[in-house]
Amino acid sequence: MSGPMALPPRKDGVDGLAARRRPSWALPDRAPGPGAPPRRRRPSWARADPEPAPAPRRPPSCPRTPGGCSRPPGRRPDPRTDPRPARAADPADPVDALAAELADDIGAAVHAYEVAAVLESQGMTGERIQREYGHRDLFSLAAALYQRVPRNHPEPPLPPDPWRPDHAGCALRGLLFALPGAAYLLAAGAWGDAGPHGLIAAALVSWAWSQALSHRAYVRLVTGRHEAARTLLRGGTAGVGCASLTGLVVAGPGPAAGFAAGQSCYLAAAGVLLVLGRERQLAVALLPVAAGAAVLPWWDPPTALGLGLPVLTVLLAAGAAALALRAALATAPAAGAPPRLARSLPYGAFGLAAGTLATSAGLRDPYAVIVLTLSMGPAEWLLYRFRGLAVAALRASTTPLGFRLRAARALGLCVAAYLASLAAGIPLTGTSPAPLLALGAALWTALLLQAFGVAWPSAALCLGAAAVTTALPRLSDLPASTAQLVGCTAAALALFAAAVRHLGSSTAHS
């Protein structure tokens, strides 16, 4: 409700008004308008009269306005809604000059009282107001300034993006995912004919175990580093035992089982270092195999050196993980119940599905796995970027549908950017680009959903794609690449629809 508002007077039932009029020193309910009679401020010791004074009746036309006015009596024009153009400022008018000087503060005000506070902070005295500006008091001048300056409420400054990605960190993690593949090039053929099956089985167990253990460790990391380190120590030891036993059962006793055990130890140590934020120590541990792989195009190292460099990398990674765990366990423990094991099951299932899909692509072309692992750096960067774009969409949207459309657009841009980064390395491979792009789209969208806690749908769809990729070539005459294209394309479309549904809601980003 706008305009002055007065309570109706109470009648005494005899003749006249029983309510007493407000004293002349009482503070008005609102700022007096221009040309109003002077009113003195109420002393701090005075109390307002409990009964309101009757509202004075005003003439049907405004005498201060030339020609009268058509608006209701007693109602002032609101500069924010009044359609009439503002009058031109007079440079010779001191009030107009003051309005131009304080335009920023006056335009941001929502009431004339705020303008009065600004004037009072400027040291404006009553004598100066009467002498220089021709107004009787502070409130009269403030009301005149408030009416002459249009409302201009500036937007608050945007806060920094809380999800701004670390460019160097994402690039480093992409290298850390790809460099371990150099160990297989250095020790090629050392595990015999039955060795690859044992290594693949052990790697699948390690990937599934590491995904579930990493999720559980990250949840415990919120409680404290001590609790996260205990989770990693117990879970990592059990994971190494399970993966090594799987490699031994599949490959049998021999060099392949030993290589599978070393592979399991490295994956467990790398998981510890990545969760605890020790990427640089892991990069130092990978220097031996990186240096050995760098000279392979020009020099074929002997068998002892080819096996010794991966062993040295495993020892360095295990030592760095032990030091990181020791430092984390030295911190003070915090109280808190551990999360349920069932919460980490879908993350382990996704790790098994992703490992199966990557292995099926690597069996056709090992370079496809290298390109896929190198793209994990841009993938992680885009995960952070989508979160930042979603926060910006929340600020810019005024309706749920508008936010859903903006979120879908951000999702499409991020998926396209990831596929572009993946396509840049496809010329290095000898496979068709379509199956690898479909695989990349499915994995990245699943990772995005898991980052927002939508774990079971992403894991189930990826498991379905892995089942189609492995089973369809055996049940039909379709080649493995076509089966991967069919399974991963269907999974990617379903995952994209699930992402639009879940991430298109503003509650998912709160």
Disulfide bonds with the S-S distance in Angstrom:
none
